[in-house]
């Protein structure tokens, strides 16, 4: 397993009830935690900023290629990146496994949860 630190990026929209818990839990695994907002209409952005979490605004389609381009042009980070799309199916208890997988020697590790 690589000891390289992972930058955790949470991606979501209208997750004000979860954002502070996500950031707090993410900081248990990495000093580098950011939030990519996809057009929230609630207090998500303000709450993330209150706990000093960098917020980036993304208006594109949720497609991995587009997100990768956005992240590489927005984030000044050369290390490993763990992008987590926060949906109703993704649980905070999944974070430990996702962080551990991101630290392994994968070229790409793509974890997702679906309603089906």
N, C-alpha and C positions, 0 to 999 in steps of 0.2 A: 504494500500500500504506500502510496506517495504521501510525504509529509507536507507537500505544497498546500498552502492555504487556498481555500475555495471562497470565491466571492458569491454570496447568495443573493440572487435577484428574485424577488417575488413579483409576479405579474398578475394584475387583477383589476377589477372594477367594482365599485360600490361594496367594499368589504370593511366598512367602518367598525363592525362588531368584532372583527378578527385581526385587524391590522396591527394594533399595539402588541397583542399576544404573539403574532407571527414574528415581528421584529425582535421582540424580547427573546423569544426562543431561538431565533436565528443567530442572535449575538452570543448565545451559549456555545455555538459551533464555529463562529467566524467573527472577526472584528469588522469584516466588510459585508454589510447588508444594505441593499438598496431596494427601492420599490419602483416598478414601472406601472404607471397608471394608464388605463385604457379608456378614460373618459368618465370618471366617477361623477355622480351627481349628489353624493352625500358628503360626509365629513372625512372620508378616507384620507385625502391628501393632507388636510390640516392636522389630523391625528398623527400621521407619519412624520410630518415636520415637527410636531411638538416633542417627539422623542428623538429628534436629530437624525432622522433617516433621510438620505438623499432620495428625491423623487424625480423620476424622468417621465415625460409625457409621450405616449405612443398612440398614434391615430391610425396606424396601418392595420392590415389584415393579420389575424393571428395565424401566421404561417411561419414555420421555423426558419426558412431562408430569409424572410423579411425581418424577423426578429434578430437573427444573427447579424445582419447588416446594420440594423439600428443599434444593437449593443456595441458592435465594434466601432461605430462612428460616435457613440455617446460616452462610452465608458473607457477610462484610461486604466486598463488592467490587462496584463499580459499572462496572468495565471489561469487557473481553472475557474470556470464559471458554472454555477448551478442555477438554472432558470426553472422556477417553479410557478406553473400557472395555477393560481389559487381558484379552485372551483368548489362547488358544494361537495364534490366527491373526494377532494383532497383533504386529508386530515392532518392536523399538526403532529400527530403521532407518527406520520410517514416521514417526517423531516430527518430523523436519525438515519434511517435506511438510505434516503436520498443523498445525504451528506457523505455517508460512508461509500456509497457507489460512486459518487463524483470524485472521490479521492483515489479510486482504483485506476489502473492504467488503461482506461477505455479511451478510444478516440472520441467517441460520442456515446453518452448514456442518456437515453430519452425515456423518462418515466412519465406515465400518464395514467389518468383514471377516467373511466367512462361510466355513464349511467347505465349502459347495457350490461 
